[in-house]
């Protein structure tokens, strides 16, 4: 009750660097840390316009980075901002990915899911984890953070594109399947074990469903980042519920065994009015 | 310790009910809140037809207050039918359906449709302070308007008790309550959010809420709620049940509301401060206080302050 609530009031910061990742994707860096962990999100406010949730792409204790696709009204406006312009930030909110030291993690990233997955890779590598990053996108020009992943020690990078313009032609989940099948060890007792300790996934919900099914089939621990329409970010408005569970508080990162109990997972989401829409 | 309260024939296992506007958009959400220990749940305000809310930012908080200008978004009656219908199939705690409209006539139409879904109570939101640009001053700010809405709702709600949700942003909340009581109201929800208030971002020099202003809730408004509950209780001679809402964080806050005249306690913003567990915590804290003070049944606390003051009720 006496924990500070200032992170629930947006405060504006000046953009300290703008990076054009691709034609449609931009990253902003701010010279501030919000103490965010991989998988958590923040609310990003364009003063006088709107405020939207975004995964944190990096928070190293000194600076914070966000990466976004200019696809909606607000992200298109954000993409026109320059170094020195003001953006409001509040958070971080929600759950984050969790790992144990020296685990082998498979990180499955679809589209802009590459940004939080990169953040997870950076932090997990500090704990001595070995990482297989599987990055997917529609085509080569939509792939994100490849150089960043490639520059991380202890990280193996695989790439998939829908059109085959780079890496495997097909889905990143195909590569996860190959990895899980090839890394299954048959023990002398006759049972099997995995060299992959955990799978983390962030991307479109159809991809998450495929990862969820695959991990359940292979009995591998898996954490998924589930996205829903957010307003407050801290459990009051109730807009981001999946089966009544607020994704801003109990998500966005959910353990697969819990996500699989949600009848709404992979089926529909709700808009700002609470109306259902099929995924 | 018996925390149950029977209000207008409906028994609540404990008095801590989910207040309208917080979390309660779906049947699954109402059940989650019940699992967290709430004695009842209130829907977010239901419109007859789709109503868009305000853009973000819509809800912001500090340690002391929360400001909201969500703008009462709702998908309309079809969604209400689906969600309340679903909830009725497996209903852990009583459901209070909160309704809203833009005219007296539409309050009647909305109440008529929602009453068919058989909620335990109808709660009539005539007091939202963050849609004034769209609809003007709330109906709760005028004796005549508040009374007219009450009559329109009562005419179509059958046996379902009707609670009028009052605004603190008036000169004399007691006279509004008296007028609604005369018009047939069965009880009151006291209070809706306060203000509206405003918060400004220093660097951009702009109001933070997209709507510029928003209703204030949270710990800071509790004394105002206590005074309003006491005013309504006194004005209606303690004959009407009151759902006391506004800034309740703890069991002792809830006890204070009962002493002012409340029978049930609405909890909303506190979820943001103490988590979903707040319902269970408030009940545990009420129980602990009652044990220490030798109170056997919380129903004996309602209106206690008025009796202590020696005011006949």
Interface residues (C-beta under 8 A of the other chain):
Chain A: X1 X2 X4 X5 X6 X8 X9 X10 X11 X12 X13 X14 X43 X45 X47 X48 X49 X50 X51 X52 X86 X88 X90 X231 X232 X234 X235 X236 X237 X238 X239 X241 X243 X244 X245 X246 X249 X270 X272 X273 X274 X275
Chain B: X22 X23 X24 X25 X26 X27 X28 X29 X30 X31 X32 X44 X50 X51 X52 X53 X55 X56 X57 X58 X59 X60 X61 X62 X63 X66 X68 X70 X73 X74 X75 X79 X199 X201 X202 X203 X204 X206 X208 X210 X249 X268 X269 X271 X272 X273 X274 X275 X276
